[in-house]
Amino acid sequence: MNFSSNNSNVNSHSSHIAPHRKNAARRTRSESPYQQRTSQKDNPTQQLIKQAVDYLIQQLEAGKSETLTAYLGAMARFHSYSFGNILAIARQRPTATRVAGIRAWNELGRFVRKGEKGIQILAPIIGHRRNRDTAEQEQEAKPASVLIGFRAVYVFDLSQTEGAELPEFEHSITGEVGEHRDRMIAFLAQQNITLEFNEKIAPALGVSYGGKIVLLPGQSKAEEFTTLVHETAHELLHKTERRTMTTATVRETEAEAVAFIVGQSVGLDMGTASSDYIQMYAGDAALLAESLEVIQRTSAVILAAIQSEEPAQENESVAQLAQAS
């Protein structure tokens, strides 16, 4: 339920199929699937995520809540990148707006300034595998691509380069929802989620009922859009048991974070205070990391559905770096 687009500390929406009892949440960290995954020391992507989350927790415990908002902002700007690489970029250069490798920048007529430090991310190493059991003629066909591993590569932010001017993105910041509202409604239809308007839900701006979203009529276009995204996040995130520990506050903050990322990505002025998002962290690193991951994935799904394809501005090799996971 969304009472305000700028207020994430509200009661849980009424549609959670199996409501959590706050005091019944299991707190054994070893029971968390995320904690088990991150314990794999030979997995470089999980190491990357752990380093970024550890740094974030250090900043939060030092009272620097803006670091968490910077992470969410990076999810808005780099939503096509993998979760691990998004966190790596946000940790190393929180103000980054657009990144690419040296070769890609050169092809765009820009050059990295001398002395600039690169941002390290992971790029996939792709190999090919042939099936020994297939017929000889089938073996002559192009073998299947397989992920062999990852390697460290360096990218640079636009602010670290100089040269030719770049074309503007289609969704330059205007504060207008534009066609994104219609695309959002079409996305809900594809998910078999009904959208209705009813003034009886006041003072709530929106409510998620599980397969149905109800919005309060009369909101501004921007507020209605972010409310719709907030409730859609509840529909996608909170209708099944996902993990061993969660609370109503965490669920509301996750939904608000998704709305923040999507709204910022399409150019809306999202005024939520950075301190609001600390509610996702209550001393449990595994829970915070899991929340960030599901927030990133959910916002990426929504953005992929509502944003038209942007002009290709980097070559395919750079695009592949973004997909390292």
Secondary structure, DSSP 4 states (H G I P E B T S, - for coil): -BSBTTB---PPPTT-SSPPPGGG----GGG-HHHHHHT-TT-HHHHHHHHHHHHHHHHHHTT-THHHHHHHHHHHHTTTS-HHHHHHHHHH-TT---EE-HHHHHHTTEEEPTTPPPEEEEEEEEEEE--TTS-HHHHTSPPEEEEEEEEEEEEEEGGGEEESPPPPPTT-S-S--TTHHHHHHHHHHHTT-EEEE-GGGTT-SEEE-SSEEEE-TT--HHHHHHHHHHHHHHHHHSSS--SS---HHHHHHHHHHHHHHHHHHTT------GGGGGGG-SS-HHHHHHHHHHHHHHHHHHHHHHSPPPPP-S-HHHHHHHT--
